[in-house]
């Protein structure tokens, strides 16, 4: 019967290459030392490069995960991620919208 747990649902072709992008909600703040700290439901992978979209500011922050530790927040397990900022990019769609208003 299809759809059972033991039934294969995904098959990866040998030699396939690509990039997997997972969107997840996080809370980001600057700590006292000016370092980016994120709170996430999933743990971070040390050395992983991440793109943090900040829609209110119209920017994307490219950062590297330099630390990840589980914490308890409001009775739930979350993960504190320390990020090293690499660069900041303006969101192209946001800048196009603001140019139209001029």
GILIN-V851976 format. One record per run of one state. SS is the DSSP state (@ for helix, = for strand, . for the rest). FROM is the first residue (numbers start at 1). LEN is the number of residues. If there is no record, write none. Layout:
BEGIN
<<SS & FROM & LEN> <SS & FROM & LEN>>
END
This chain:
BEGIN
<<. & 1 & 26> <= & 27 & 4> <. & 31 & 5> <= & 36 & 5> <. & 41 & 8> <= & 49 & 6> <. & 55 & 4> <= & 59 & 15> <. & 74 & 2> <= & 76 & 15> <. & 91 & 1> <@ & 92 & 9> <. & 101 & 2>>
END
